[in-house]
Amino acid sequence: MGIVVNLDVMMAKRKISLNELSARVNITPANISVLKTGKAKAIRFSTLEALCEVLECQPGDILEYDNEQNGKINE
């Protein structure tokens, strides 16, 4: 998948643990872990909004598109 999840980077910048983030966003630590490792197939806008609110960031700070991750190279 060409979407790269930088949740771990934002968590480190904000010095927030997985358990604290999950409590503040109100989703399970397991689901935060799935997002953090990039294994999630989808994310609800409400979850993304809550993550951005707690981490004081923009959606683009958490998610980015990498064309090379998707196996495609621009010519």
WOQUI-V206344 format. One record per pair of residues at least 24 apart in sequence whose C-alpha atoms are under 10 Angstrom apart, sorted by the first residue. I is the first residue (numbers start at 1). J is the second residue. Records with the same first field share a line. If there is no record, write none. Layout:
I: J, J
This chain:
1: 38, 39, 41, 65, 66, 67, 68, 69, 70, 71
2: 64, 65, 66, 67, 68, 69, 70, 71, 72
3: 38, 41, 63, 64, 65, 66, 67, 69, 70
4: 36, 37, 38, 62, 63, 64, 65, 66, 67, 69, 70
5: 35, 36, 37, 38, 39, 40, 60, 61, 62, 63, 64, 65
6: 35, 36, 37, 38, 60, 61, 62, 63, 64
7: 32, 33, 35, 36, 37, 38, 51, 55, 61, 62, 63
8: 32, 33, 35, 36, 37, 38, 62
9: 36, 61, 62
10: 51, 52, 55, 56, 57, 61, 62
11: 36, 51, 54, 55, 62
13: 55
14: 54, 55, 56, 57
15: 55
16: 54, 55
21: 50, 51, 54, 55
22: 51
24: 50, 51, 53, 54, 55
25: 49, 50, 51, 52, 53, 54, 55
26: 50, 51
35: 62
36: 62
38: 63
